[in-house]
Structures are given as structure tokens and as C-alpha cells.
Amino acid sequence: MASPAPLDRHHRPLGVLRLSLTARCNLACPYCLPDGQEPPGLLSLEERLLLVEAAVQLGVHTLRLTGGEPLLHGDLEALIGALAPLRQRPAGDRRGRLRQIALTTNGTLLSAERARSLREAGLERITISLDGADGTSVARMAGLASTAVPPASVGSAAMGAGGAGPGTEGETNNSRARGEVLLARVLAAIEHARAAGFDPAAGELKLNAVITRHGNADQLLPLAALARERGLELRLIEYMDVGNRNGWDPAEVISAAEMVGRIDTRWPLEPLGRDCHGTASRWRYRDGGGLLAAVASISAPFCGDCNRLRITADGVAYSCLFAAHGTDLRPWLRPRPDRDGLLAALSSLWRQRDDRYSEERSLSAMATANGSIATPDATAIPDAAVARQARPPAHAEMAYLGG
Ligand code: SF4
């Protein structure tokens, strides 16, 4: 049997598992563009439990459930409930202990009932994505089509995503109206989550926003105001080069330093730093207006203490968001589970892990700019030449969770 708590080649422990439940999403945010269809061979609930159990034995203490849009997955509450025994283990249990389960969602399907059922199942944290504070911006960033206003009660069907794009005045109005419906739904989801017991003051309810220079940079202050009014921590995420499909252009990246600087001019901030193994640097509003965070995956990479493992909805493990190749874990899950084999495979994957893609990209950017290798700089954005050299990751799901 594999020994527990492996370290990778840069002496980083395993700590966080980002488990995708579905590759599908009901939005089509142009910076992400997840799959519209599931891959063949999706994992069952029992197989996911085996995976989490093995990961916990190797050091995982936090499980983040993702997609695509994870609320499209019907077994979500059942999975969270079934993980309870892993969370009830005493500290120091040789099999490890799962300390926290979190969810990242676009919020469109988070009804009051769903928020309650998730809380009752044992979910502790929800991060809701929202990239604008008005209908036009929300529609643009969510890739909403301009053809029709979605019904007030959207089910698991897609919201008619398909790219807003320029169009007639009528189409523009339609697009804005769809964005306003979506915005209202996400704001309602925030209140549903709060009512279900997810306390923003305890860090249990947060907002994620991906900011691009020509997409929604004008939404920085409105989003900060929206979050402040609701007592929510807003996490600003730099636009990343996930795969080839989002047409990443470094000119569209706004560095965390610039984003935070703009907000600081309106509401002065004091820095709190970044927790070890965390993705976000944080600031406190000096007027008592709560917290702000920024994930600087591009301009100030944090690979040095990255402890995150990703597993796709069909059971492929990636040791880095930008890893070009994954390890298919299904041979140890079916037709019959091989727990020891699975543990050994995951342990081996982690021990061989050498990834530090964002740091390497940053060093390349600096070298391109200076003609020599330099250390990463907090405002360095790779230029187009470096972007073209970027490895296309084999997976786009789970992209916008912050590095
Ligand atoms: S690029 Fe992101 S996922 Fe990969 S090692 Fe660096 S911080 Fe971790």
C-alpha cells in the first residue's frame, strides 16, 4: 500500500481536491466556454466516494465541488451526505479527515429549497460567480444569446447561451433583458444561500468575478459596491489562458494590482496577504466595509505552495490546471474497485508532480521582455508571443476557480 501524505517534487503536500461533477454548464461565459455535453464514462456516486476517500488518505482536507455547473448534477446532495463519515473522523486518524466541503456555482439554479438541501446535506461554503452588476454586462460575460428572455424558473436546461455579439437595437435590448433576468436570479441565489445558513461573515458565502479589460472592467466598482452592500467578500480573478477555446489575449488581462488599485482609490484598502496554499490575496476595507480578494494567477503566480489536485467528471486526474495530460483513474474504479491500487496511483501521480506552469509562464514573460531570465513581477502580463507558446490544457472544466 502507498504511504500516506506524499510530497511532490517541489515538496508540496496534497491538500485540496477539486472534483468536477459534470462537464456541462447552462451558461457560455466566453472566458471559459465549458463543454455542452458530458464525456462518456461519467463516474458514479460510489466511484466518486472512493476517489475522495483515497485523496483524503493522501492528505486532502478540503473538497471543492465544481463543474461545469455542479448544480446541474442531481446527486450533489447525496454525494455530500455520503461524505459525512470522512468528516466525522477524529483529528489524527491515520486515514485522514475531510475538514471542509465547498461548492462553486453560477447560482442560476440555487433556489431556496436547493440551498437548504445543500446545507442540510453538509455543505459548508458556496462561492457564486457574478461578472457584472447590470444586465448588459452580465449578458455579455455569460455569453447569453439575444433571442429570448429566459423563463423565470429555469430548470436543468441551458439558458439559451450562445454569444451576445453586436446586433440590432432589438437584439441588444433582448440581451440586456436576459442579463437582467440572470442578474436577478443570482442576487436571489445569494439571499437563498444566506437564508439557508451560509454566513458571509464566516467566509461561507463569497462572490467570484472574472474581469477582462474590454468585457467588464467598468464593473469593478459596481461589483465591489454590490458585494459591500451584501457583506460579501468579492474575489477578483485574472483572466486566464485556459485552453485554446477561450481565445485568450494577454491584452485583455487586468492584473490583480490594477484591479485592487482601482477599488482602493474609491474605498481605501489595507493588505492582509495570502494564506499559505491559498489562491487569493486579501484586503480589508479601511471603512469597515468587509473584505476584498484577488486571484493573481497570471501576474503573481502562487505555484510555490499549490496543493490542488483536479479530477474531471469522467475520472481523469490533473495535477495542475494547465496540465496537458491527465491520469485516467477509472481502471482502479471499474469493473471492481481496487482501493490499494487507486491509492498507489494517486500517490504516484502526486510524487511525480513537477507542475509550476504559471510561474514558468511568468518567467518566460519576463525573459521575453528583458532578454534574460528574471523573477516574477507582480504586474507582469505575458505578451502574445508567450501566450502562443502556452500549453493547451486538455481540460477546460474547473477552469475559473482561481489557479
Ligand atoms: S499553474 Fe496553478 S494549478 Fe498549476 S501549479 Fe501553478 S498554481 Fe497550481
Residues whose N, C-alpha, C, O or C-beta is under 5 A from the ligand:
A	BS01	SF4	F302 C303 C306 C320 L321 F322 D355 R356 Y357 S358 G403
